[in-house]
Amino acid sequence: MSVTIARSRAGKPGGSAHAESARDRRPAPRRPWWRSRGLAGWGYAMPTAVVVAVFFLLPLVMVFWMSLHRWPLLGEPTANFPADYTRARDNQLFRDAVWFTLKYTAIITVLLSGAALGLALLVQERRRGTGFYRTAFFLPCAVGFASASLLFYGLFSNSIGPLDPMLRGLGVIDEPVAWTGTPDMALFSTIVLVLWRFAGFNMLILLTGLQGIPVEVYEAARVDGASGWATFRHITLPLLRPAIALMLTLSVTGSLLAFDQFFILTQGGPDNSTMSMVMVIYREAFVRFDLGAAAALSVVVLAVLIVLNVVQLGVLRHRTRKEKG
C-alpha cells in the first residue's frame, strides 16, 4: 500500500516543480529598519549635509537677513529694506569696483587660460625632464596666496625690492619704475602675480584632461593626414572641453572674488583704481562697521557670480550639443 502511494506521488507530473515554485513565492524576510539601504544612504550623506547646512546655507540665509536691516556692529538691528540695496545702487565706489572687477576677470581669464594651455601642451608627452618641468610649473601653487602677494610686494618695492636694481644692471630701465604707482602698472603687477601663482594649477587641470584623450584618436588623425593645427582644433579642444569648463569656472569665480592680491599688493590704489568688489564689502563691514550695507553688497556680488557662471556653462553646453548634433 505504501509503495503504491509513493509511486502515485512520484508519478504526478510537475509535483516537485510546484513545490519549488511555491517555495519561491514565499516573501523574502524583511530587513530590520536600522539595516535598510535608505537609512544607510542617509547616514553616509548626513555629515556632508550638516557641514553644508552649517557652513554654507545658514550663513547665506543670515547674510540675506542682515541685508534687510540696518545692522550696526554694536546695538540692535532695525529693518530698513530696501535702503541697503538702494545705497548699493548709488554707491559710486562699488559701481567703479564692479567695472574694474569685470575688466580684471576678463583679462586674467584669457591670459591665465592661454598660459595654462601652453604649459599643459608643453609637458603633455613624457620626455626626459618632463617631470622636472611639471614640478617647476606647479611649485608656485604650494605658496599661500597671501604669502605670494607679500613676496611680490617686496619684489616690486622701490626701496627694498631687487627687481629695479636687476633691470638697471641689465640696461632695461634708467630709473626706478613705480610698479604700483599708476592704475595701469598696478593692474599689470597684479596680473603678473596671479599668473605666476595660478598658471601651474590650471595647467594641472588641463593636463589631466589631455591625458584622458585616447592615443588612438591622434593616431587615426595622423593616418588621415591631419595637420597639427587641425588635430588641435578638431580633436584636442573638443575633447578637452570638460577640463576647460572646470578651469574657466574656477578662474572666473576666483577673479570675481579677488581680495588678497589687491589688499596686500596695491591696497586698492592708486586712488581706488584697483578696488575690487570684495574690498568694498570689506570696507563697509570692517572700516565703516555697517554690516547691513556689507551684506547687501555681498548679495549683489553673489547674484553677479551666479549669472556669469550660468551664462558661461550655458555657452559651453550649447557648443557641445551643436557639435554632437
PyMOL commands that set and color helices and strands:
alter all, ss='L'
color gray80, all
select helices_A, chain A and resi 2-11+15-24+33-35+37-66+83-90+92-122+130-142+145-155+163-169+183-211+215-223+228-239+241-256+260-266+277-286+291-324
alter helices_A, ss='H'
color red, helices_A
select strands_A, chain A and resi 69-70+78-79
alter strands_A, ss='S'
color yellow, strands_A
deselect
rebuild
show_as cartoon
